[in-house]
Amino acid sequence: MHNTLQQVFGYPQFRLGQEAAVSAVLAGRSAAAIFPTGSGKSLCYQLSAVLLPHLTLVVSPLLALMQDQLGFLQRHGISAGSIDSAQSRDDANEVMARARSGELKILMVSVERLKNERFRNFLQSVPISLLVVDEAHCISEWGHNFRPDYLKLPDYQRQFRIPQALLLTATATPKVIADMQAKFAIAPQDVITTGFYRSNLNLLVEPVAGQDKRRRLVAWMNERANQPSIVYVTLQKTAEQIAEHLNRNGIQAEAYHAGLAHDKREGIQKRFMGGQSNCIVATIAFGMGIDKSDIRNVVHFDLPKSIENYSQEIGRAGRDGQPSDCLVLANRDSLNILENFVYGDTPEQAGIRRVLEEIQAARGDGQWEFLLRALSDHSNIRELPLKTLLVQLELKGVIAPRYAFYAEYRFKYLIEPEALLARFSGERQQFVAAIIQVCKRAKTWATVDFDAFYQQHQAERNRVVKALDYFQEQGLIELESKQMTEVYSLLNTDFDPQALSVELHDGFKQHEVTEIARIHAMLDLFATDHCLGYRLAHYFGDENVPRQCGHCSVCHGSVAHLPSPPSLPALVDKNFQGLCGGFIHRHHEYSANLPGAERLTRFLCGISVPLFTKLKVRGIPGFAALEQYPYAEVREWAEAHLNSL
């Protein structure tokens, strides 16, 4: 173990906690490594993988994280690969072949990949020594960033006969740790926690009224000219606005968010990592997998989503051990917007019932096929909560995923069809001629009609797709596939849709309560009169810290009394007809029913659902008119007016 650490990785000694985690794994036990961001969790699985006899399977939630770690492994001569949705089929096949032959030591995948029937069959045929769960807090409903697909990982471990698991996370409360430990049967002594206190981070909370935040940010950044810094905001539009404001005030800054094109995001990240750019204004899309050791400042221009998010985001500062400043420009202005994000993820009960009725309607087919986007539109449930709902139905034994395929293929000829045909002879030429004949060609693109092809030529869809893939590889066509069709087995359709929809909806409402409480726990932390370093460590169950760190704003004598948001006009004085009349009229054209209070509240708070895209609600007066108000108050106000109609 020590030889490998030095010879393969080039480190003279282990960091705190690493040796205990690796020793547990090499002794054949499951373990959990809960270390602060930047403390070397990844080495625990990387070193173990080198010494274990078979494949190490790593489940990671982020593509950027995988790429970063693959680069590190390749530089150290460790045979590692990943399978992700951005790869070509040939690339994925090559990685699987290397795993089958025993050449590959580490395979990294997203949790969604395990839903793929073909990939699951492949895993059944490969001996696996260790399952690694990165960002393992995602498995717990009590944790932040809960990902429903993670709940199935203990089942997958049994299914693929993987003898042990290693869980890695930087942010887990005692409740989440207990949950992780129970789900993977980890002995208490193999849960290795190194503490959450970082002595080099200066935690500063400064109460600032909303209208003064920009001015304060410019002053703060001017005092720290050219130091690598991240400024976190909630919304994409805020990232653009604040970056522009900093540039106007002589501070070079770039905006980073999920709405930017992939190559643009990559360019910004590369410039920041290479030191050509020193300030990034970002949503939480930025930072995962960023291993830049000299970030000197992390500023929260808007409130973070939770204490866990705050801990993860400030954890990107000062990884080199040098003093770094973490500032929150705190007020309660964006509190309702943060809460509205939570409410927006709770589907309407009628939508859940619609999904259940679709499942029962497919009973005669023995399986259920759907397009996620179309099901989202039909049920009026956003795609992420819809995925959560599907996993809940799996866990209840109603459905099980089988496989997925692309419903639609279209292509653009890069050479003339006659020239394409001339490249083949005999039966193959006849087959290619049939493809050319059946595919409907518009001006530029030709669309593949699989049904017509099957009726006329009895050829399997699979053979057509393989031929199209081959044409693309040879540079003869440009191929596009879209509309991923999911196929599920039906295990139990004998349920009462009304009763089950109520039960599932109650589960979403309970999650809503938990998430709102998480936001308020964070506000309590920022307004504390106790040392911030101590309070933060205490939240994560770490009692082995000084009661006073001596370098946070509270220890400096400054307790943050967060300014209340500007007072809003009373809802009772608002004109219901003026705000809602246009939406009710548009909704009535679409459906005979009046919109319910929930749907009306989402309209007024600016929370989008699939139906709103169809109705083009952004152009209707009243959309997002009450986004600054608490969601529950708006719902009560809407309900009262609807009852009087």
Buried (B, 14 or more C-beta within 10 A) or exposed (E): BEEBBEEBBEBEEBBEBBBBBBBBBBEEBBBBBBBBBBBBBBBBBBBBBBBBEBBBBBBBBBBBBBBBBBEBBEEEEBBBBBBBEEBEEEBBEEBBEBBEEEEBBBBBBBBBBBBBEEBBEBBEEBEBBBBBBBBBBBBBBBBBBBBBBBBBBBEBBEEBEBBBBBBBBBBBBEEBBBBBBEBBEBEEEBBBBBBBBBBEBBBBBBBBBBEEBBEBBBEBBEEBEEBBBBBBBBBBEBBBBBBEBBBEBEBEBBBBBEBBEEEEBEBBBEBBBEEEBBBBBBBBBBBBBBBBEEBBBBBBBBBBBBBBBBBBBBBBBBBEEEEBBBBBBBBBBBBBBBBBBBBBBBBBBBBBBBBBBBBBEBEEEEEBBBBBBEBBBBBBBBEEBBBBBBBBBBEBEBBEBBBBBEBBBBBEBBBEBEEBBEEBEEEEEEBBBBBBEBBEBEEEBBBBBBEEBBEEBEBEBEEBBEBBBEBBEEEBBBBBBEEBBBBBEBEEBEBEBEEBBEBBBEBBEEBBEBBBEBBEBBBEBBBBEBBBBBBBBBBBBBEEBEEEBEBBBBBEEEEBEBBEBEEEEEBEEBEBEEBBBBBBEBBEEEEEEEBBBBBBBBBBBBBBBBBBEEBEBEEBEBBBBBBBBBBEBBBBBBBEBBEEE
